Amino acid sequence: MSEQPRLRYGIEAIPISHKGQQLVAIRDMLGLSEETLVISPDVYFIMTLMDGSNTTLDIQEAYMRRFGSLLFSDKLNEIIRLLDTHYFLDNKRFASFRDSVMEEFKNSSVRKAFLAGKGYPDDPATLREQLKSFYDYVEKEQGEPEHVAGRMLGLVAPHIDLRQGGPTYAAVYRLLGKVEEKPGVVIILGIGHEPIDNYFAITAKDFETPLGVLKTEKNIVRKIIEKMPRDMTAGEFVHRKEHSIEFQVLFLQYSCPDVKIVPILCSFGTEEWKRDREYIDTFAEILREVLEDPGGRVAIVAGVDLAHIGPRYGDNFSPAQSTVMTTAKADKELLDTLSRVDSEGFIRNLIRENDSRRVCGLPALYVMSRTFEMMGETKICGKLISYDKAVVDNYNSFVTFAGMIFTSES
């Protein structure tokens, strides 16, 4: 047992309320440990002291100063063992486990479903029924969608939990049945919720879900890797647990099962954009070349969410209805820059507000917009199809999301 325990990178603490009791949920943002621990605030305080510099005696003394009671060694060691069991400590046991998981992922030709049985049903028939229910709901509320004129270049869809965002997913993906010519390949721009080496991570692995295996278009994957000035495979392991592409795969399998995909995770903010805009725009230029290949029939899907508001995301207030309305207004202004295919207007908007609303879709939406912007004289416009929000905890923290379609007039 380490005398100076250290929490490892990637551990997230989320305040929760259960039966009037304030608790803290501890989970692994890297997805290496799949269990969530629910602990009391005093145990969370103990965890905050585990930075590798404090001995167990230091932790006991700090606990006494904070709470005025003894923290017995047996109790502290029990907490340390619990964290170690869940691979939450930075030690040799965790390093060995991490390396084995990474090696297994590297050697697999398939990116296996990470959230089947957790974020959605793992039984194929039950999953199909759930997806169908979203489409049925949208059809009942909105009727049959209109025919999509011109070439469909892209979609914006959420990556929120299916139970909350299902109708918005369905509202945009059902449009694939109304286009004159369905895409043969979809470049999926997902979000890496942790930093990614070189901002972008591509994989040639096929994606497996309970609905089967969706193939990647390996020729395009190879072309992008070869043309990019930096290594786009360095962060490939991040694909193992990120859900933003996995959820898009489900709806593509349901709506357009013969399509192939190019899965790419994006992760950069406004500061990285300011510092490295030329490199980021190089990626958009390469995507433009792929989209303009006359025989390609390629489209882009951005799997993104918008604002993240409330205590769960670091705000010191519980959102009220006025907060929801203010956020919706700001979101609509942001989406308007996208509908005009104004990539700089989009990101300048977020720079002005210092990204205070934590728009996690920033990198994928910028790249999509910039790619379309580079497409010569072709007139491209975006249309908002759906906008909604999901309340995610007992403190009224919420996430907003939207569905859009982008078409061109030759």
N, C-alpha and C positions, 0 to 999 in steps of 0.2 A: 504493500500500500504506500503510495507516494506521500512523502511528508510535505510536499508543496504541490497539491493537485492543481491541474490546469484544464479548464474547459477548452475543447477544440473549436476551431472555426466552423461556422454554419449552424450554430444552435440558436433558435428563435424562441423568445418568450412572449406569450400572448395573454393579456389579462382577461379573465372570464369571471362570470358570476353564476353560481349554482345554488339554488334554494336560499338566496340572500347572502351567501358566503362568497367573499372575494378570494379567488384562487388564480393560479398562473399555470397555463398550459405550456409545456416545453416540448418542442419538436425539432427535428433535424431538417433544415432547409435543403440539405444536399441529398436527402432521400436514402442515405446509407442505413440509418436506423429508422424503421417504419412505424415504430410505436410512439405514441404521444404520452408524456408523463404529465399528470396534473398534481401540482404541489401547492403547499400553503405559502403565503408571503414570507414567512420567516425562513423557510427552506430556500426560497428564491434568493433571499438576502445572503444566505450562506454561499449559494452558487456564484453570486456576483463577486465574491472574494477569491474565487478559485481562478486566479490569473497567473499562477506559477511562481509568484513572488511571496505569497503568504504561506507560512507553515500552518499545520493544523492548530498549533498553539495560538498563532496570530488570529486565526479564524475564531477560535473559542473566546479570545479576549475581545474581539470586535463584537461578537454576539452578545457578550455580557454588557458591553457599553451601550449597545443598541436596545436590548430588551430587558436588561436588569436581572437576568436569570442565567443559570449555568447551562452550557451546552456540553453534555458529557461526551467523553471520547467514544464510547460505544455508539451513541446516536450519530455523531459526526462520521464515524467509520461506516456506519450503515448507509448514510446518504452517499458517501463516496463510492461504496460498492454498488449501490443502485445505479448511479451515473455510469460507472464503468461497465456494468452489465449491459447497458443500452448503448455503449460505444460513444458516450458523450464526453469522455475525457481524452485529452491529447497525450497518448502514451503508446508503448510498443504494441499493446494488444489491439488498439484501434488501428495503428498503422498497418499491421498485418492483415486485419480484416478489410480495410480500405483497398489495399493492394490486391487482395484476392478478388474482390468485387470488380475492380477495374480490369483485371486480367480476363475475367469471365466475359465482361462486356466487349472487350477488344476482340476476343476470339469468336464472338458470335456474328453470324451474317445477318441476324434479325434483331431489331430493336423490339423487345418483348413488351407487351402491354404492362404498364406500371400501375395503373389505377383500376384495372378490371377487378370487380368485386369490392372496390372501395369507393371510387367516384362514379361508377356506373355498373350495371349488372354484368357478371361474367358468363351468364348463360346466354347464348346467341339469340334464342327465341324471345327471351324476356327483354334483351337489349333492343332487338328490332321493334318490339311492341312499344317500348319506351320512346324510341326515336319516332315511330309512327304517330304516337300521341302528340308530339310537338307539332308535327306537320298538320295533323287533323285540327289541332287547336288554332293554328294560324289560318288555315283555310276557313274555319268557322267564323273567325273574327274579321278576316280581311277579304275572303273570297278567293277566287282563282287569280294568280298573278298575271299581269299583262305580258304580252310577247316582248322580249328584249331585242330592240333594234340595234343594228351595228354589231361590232365585235365586243364580246365581253373580255376585258383585260384583267379584271380583278374583283375581289370581294374583301370586305372587312367583316370579320366575325368575332365574337367574344372568345375568351378562354376561361370564363367563369364556370363554376360548377354547372353541370348539365341540368340539374334540378331547378336551378335559378335562371339560367340563360337559355334553356332549351328552345323556347319560342323564337328568340332572336336568331339563334343558329338556324332554325328551320326556315325563318322568313327570308334569309339570304340564300341558303343552299338550295331551296326549292326553285330558285331562279335558274339553276343549271338546266332544268327541264324546259325552260322557255327561251333558251338562246338558239340562234340559227345553227350554230356549230359548237358543240361542246369541246372544251379544251382536252387535248390528249395528255398534257402534262400540266401539273399545278406546282408552282414553287410556293411552298408554305414558309412564310416568315413568322416564326414563333418568337417568344420572348424568353431569354435566359434571365431568370430572376436573381441570379448571382453574376458577378463579373465573369466574363469569358475572355480567354486569351485572344487578342487581335480582334475583339468585338463580335466576331462571327464564327459560328461553328456549324460545319456542314457534315453530313454523314451519307454514306452510300448504303447503309443498312436498310433493308426492307422493314416495314412497320407491321407488326402483328397485333391484332385485336381479336376478341371473340368472334368477330365477323369474318375473319380470315387474314390473309397477308396482302398488304398493298405494296406493290413493287416501286422501287425508286428508279428514276431514269438515270442510269449510271453514266451515260455519255455526257449528259449535261453536268452532272456532279463533277466529273473529271475535267470538263472544260473550265468550269468555274475555279476549281482548285489550281489548275495550271495557269490561269490568267491573273489570279490575285497575287499581289506583291508580298503578302504575308501568309503564313500557314493557317488555312481555315480548318484544319483537322486537329489542331492543338487542343481545342476545347471539346472534342467530340464526346467525351464521357458525360458532359452535361446533358446530352440527349437522353441518357438512361432514365431520368426521373421527371424531366420537364413535361408538363401536361399540355402546354399551349399548342403543340403540334399533334399530340395524341388525340385530343378532342376533335381537331379538324379532320383527322383520318377517319374517325367514326362517321362523320356526316358525308364525307366523300364516298366512303364505302356504301353508304345507304343511297346516296343520290346519283353517284357517277362511278360505279364500281370498276369500270375498265380504265380509269385514269391512272397515270403514274405520277409520282411525286418527287420533288427535290426538297428535302427537309433542311431548313437553315434556322438556327437560333441566333437572335440578335441581342446585344447587350451593350448599350452606351447611353450616356446622358448628355446634357447640354454642354458640360465642361469638356468632355471628350470630343464632342462635335466641333467646338471652337478650336480645339488643339489639333484635331486630326481630320478636318473636313475633307481634305483632298483625298485621303485614303478611303474614307467612307463613301465619297462620291464615285471613286473608282469602282467600288462594288456595285453601285447603282448603274454605272455605265456598262458593266459586264452583264447585268441583268437585262438592260435595254437591248443589248446585242442578242441575247437569248430570245427575248420577246419578239424581236423584229425578224428572226429567222423565218423566211416565207413558208417553210414546211413544218414549222414547229407546233403551231396551235397551242401556245403556252400562255397561261394566265398566272396571276399572283393572288394568293390568299394571305392576308395578315390576320393572325390569331391574336387578338389584343383585348385588353381592358383599358378603361380610361381612368377616371379619378378614384383615389382611395382616401376616404375621409373618416376621421373618428379616432378614438383612443387606440384601437387595434393597430393603427398605422402611425401612431406617435403624436396625434393631436391631444391637447389637454382639455378638450371639451366633448360633450356628447352632442352630436348633430341634431338640430331641430329642423322643422319643415322649411324654415327660411334658408338653412344651409343647403338643403336639397335643391331648392329653387335657384339659389345663387350658383351652385355647382352646375346645374343643368344649363343655365345661361352661358357659363364659361365653356362648357363642353360644346354647345351648339356653335359658338364662335370658332372654336378650334376645328370642329368638323367642317365648317364652312370653308376654311382654308384648304382642307383636303378635297372638298368637292370641286374647288377651283384649280386643283392640282398646283398649289402654291407651297412648295416644300419649305422655302425659306420663311414665308409667312407663318407656316405651322410651327417651326421650331423657334422662331423669334417670339411668338406668342408665349411659349413655355419659358423662354429665357426671361421675358418681362415679369412673369409671375414667380420666377425662381423655382419653377416646378413645384409650387407649394401644394398642388393637388395630387402629386405623385402619379402622373400619367404613365403607367408602366408600358403602354404601347408605343412610347416615343420612338425607339429605334426602328421598329418594323414599319411604322406609319411614315416616318421620314423617308426611309429607303424606298418604300413603294411609291410615294408621291414624287420623289426625285427621279426614280426610274421612268415614270410616266411623263414627267416634265421634259425628259431628254429625248422623247420619241418624235423628233422632227416636227413636221407641220401638221401631224395628225391631231385633230381636235378630240380631246379626252375630257370627260366630265364625270363627276361622281354624284350619286344620288343616295340620300339617307333613306334607308328602308325601315329601320327600327331603332329605338333608343329606350333604355330601361336602366334600372338599378337593382341591386341586391343588398339587403341588410344582412350583415354577417355575424353580429353578436348582440348581446343584451344591452350594449351601450349605444345602439343605433349607428355603429360604424357601417359604412356602406361603400359599395363599388359600383361605378357606372360603366356601361358598355353600349355598343352600337353595332348595327349592321348596315353596310353600304355596298353598292355595286358601282363599278367603273366600266364605262363603255367608250368606244371610239367611233368616230365617223370617218370613213376613208376619204 
